[in-house]
Each structure stands twice: as structure tokens, then as C-alpha cells.
Amino acid sequence: MDWRSFKLPSILFFNTLVLFGSSVSLEVARRRIAAFMGNIQAHVESPARWLYVTLSLGILFVAGQYVAWSQLRAEGLYLATNPSSSFFYVLTVTHALHVLGGLGGLVYVMRKLGKSTLRRSTLDATARYWHFMDLLWLYLLLLLWVKL
């Protein structure tokens, strides 16, 4: 009886595009890194720029989540307002924290690349985690959209 539905902040759909754009930029970076690492003799442009794009989009996603939380607070919806708002905050904050962890992984990859000590397995593990966060976000967004 105390479950009250509410409309999801529209910025969440923009955030989804931002997060998927970050996956595209990460894949571009992975391809460029493979070419960079495989071409020792020739001068190949450093792929770090694409990692910075991915990092920036990830930060933009987290900032967008904060905007969504601010919009809900402005509407009087807080963590303890009702079960539906509680689920929203718990799921989105937990996901944002995991995305921040992925950003830490990207920074680690960028530092290793800068020192020319990046291993392909490190990049692949970071990319898999990042893409998993994208897919998980899509699932969470659909769950929240259907249930809230």
C-alpha cells in the first residue's frame, strides 16, 4: 500500500546514451592500442585520447546521475520516502559507485599505457568490466522504468 510510483527523471535516458557512447570510445581505444602496441618501429599516434574520451563520458554519466537524484529530491522523493524511491536510490547509487570503480580502472590503464607497461589482459579486463556496467545499467533502467 505504501508503494508510490513516480516518473523517472528524463536525464536517465541521456545518461544511457552517454554510457553507451563511452563503450564505443573504449572499443576505439582498444583497437588503437592494439595497433600502437603492435607497431613498435613506426610512429603511431598514442591512443590515450580515446581513453580520455571514455573517462570523460564516464564522469559525465556519474554527474548525470547526481542531477537525477537532485531532481527527485526537488520533488520531495528521498531514500526513505517510500519503497519505490528507496529502490531507485539504492540501485542507481550502487551502480554509480561501480562505474566510479570502472573509472579507476581506466585511470590505471591510462597510467600503464603512459609508462608503456600496459598488458593486453589488463585492458581487456577493464573493458569487459566497463561493458558489463553498460549492460547492467540498461537492465536497471528497464527494471526501474517498468516497476516505478
C-alpha angles and dihedrals in degrees: 000000000000095000107112120185121221137182115263114242108261092229088075090072091051088048089055091056090047092051093048090047088055090055090053091050090048091054090050088051092050092053093046091047090053090052091044094050094042096050104064098155101046124063108253122179113256112256093215090106090070091050088053089051090052091047092049092050090049091052089047089053092053091046089051090053089054089052089052091051090048091052091052092048089052087056091052095255112136135164093272099036095099139328094269093055089044091055091047094052096042094049097043096043092048090050092048090052090052090049088053087054088053089051088054088053090051091051089051091051091048092051092049091048091050090053091045090238098109114133119209091233091058092052092045093050091049092048093049091051091048093049090047089055088054093051092044090052091052090052092047093048092051091046092050093044093051097041103037 
